[in-house]
Amino acid sequence: MRKIIAVALAVSLAPTAALANDKRDQSADMGDSNRVICKKLELTGSRLAVKKDCRTAAEWADVRRQQQDTTSRIQSAIPRPGE
């Protein structure tokens, strides 16, 4: 029973940890836009494979903006019931 509770707790906290890391990355970008920031990206389909991606703070901000634009465009294209 304890194992089930521990697993459920770990699963529920995982998205929170990812969100906290993203907010920390955003606050770090507020300084010098030419500063190089390296992030470790986990590759889908593998538990161990990690890719290191280094870009300037300005480039990371541009990537984040492009991802938000893409998400907004996809979400606006989804037909909603009653429309």
N, C-alpha and C positions, 0 to 999 in steps of 0.2 A: 504494500500500500504506500509506503514511504517513497519507493522508487517512482510510482505513478505520479505522486504529488510533486516530486522533485523535477521530473521530466516536464510536467505541465507548467510548472513555474519557470523553468528554463526557456521553454518555447514562448511563453507569454512575454518574457523580458527581452528576447532576442531583437524584435523590431525596435524597442526602446533604445537599446544600445546602438543600433545602426543609425537611428535618428540623432542621437547625441553626438556621434562621430561626425555626421554631416554638418551639424550646427557648429561644431568646433572648427571644421574645415572652412566654413563660411566666415567665421569671425577671424580666422588666421589670414584670409584673403583681404581683409580690410586695410592692411598695411601697404607695403611696397608692391606695386603691380608687376615688377620685374623679378621678384623673388621666385626661385624655383621650388615647387612643391611636388614631392613624389608620393604617390598613393599606390598601395598594393591592391590589385583587383583580382578577386577570386574568379577563376574561369568556370563557367557553367559546365556541369557534367563531370567534374573532378573534385575530389575532396582535398587534394593536395596541391594542385596546380595554381600558382599565383603569378600574375604578370605585374611588373613594376612599371608604372606610367609616370613620367616626370614632365611637367609643364610649368609655365609661369603662372602666377596668380591670375593675370589677365586672361590667359588661355583657359584656365579652369572656369573662370566666370563666364566666358563665352560658351564653353561646353555646357555648363549648367543652364544658361539662357536658351541654347538651342534645344536641349532636352525638354525644358518647360514649354517652349513653343510647339514642339512636336506633340507632346502630351495634350496640350490644349487643342491643337488641330484635330487630333484623333478623337478626343472626347466630344468635340463639337460636331463631328461627322456621324456620331452614333445616333440613330433615330430613337426618339423618346416616345413612349406610349401616349397616345392622344394628340400627337402633332401631325 
